[in-house]
């Protein structure tokens, strides 16, 4: 998908548009966006990457968690223009060529999801917290996953999945 613009910045009544190049899951996309467009809306509405969920749209639920240069961020609170020139990884890009990421496999093995709505954000947060070295105990996992809410209450299964993935099973800390 390419949405190439001919001008760098374009002023229109009531809006300021800008050409932004986003590096998402190893692919480059050039988009013309209103400067107020969030990374979440650019991913979902412009690039069709709907795995990243829009939950509260206020940064309280974690459903929109993605990685920006390997660090977890809330895409609903990040402007798309702020992500320009940085590596963005969404749930669609976390799996490797050999199949699901160990966290994804552990979520399946431990039934770490029920309705599944929060699962992409939970997985993205879990992958990052493991890379940060913050999955040493159940208490630590709960603390560093606390920004991700699950309406179904699958928290014990989520903690078990993160614990299993962090304890081995081919986990590679490289995001």
Beta strands, then each sheet from edge to edge (+ up, - down):
strand 1: 9-12
strand 2: 15-24
strand 3: 27-34
strand 4: 65-68
strand 5: 71-74
strand 6: 87-89
sheet 1: 1+ 2- 3+
sheet 2: 1+ 2- 6- 4+ 5-
end
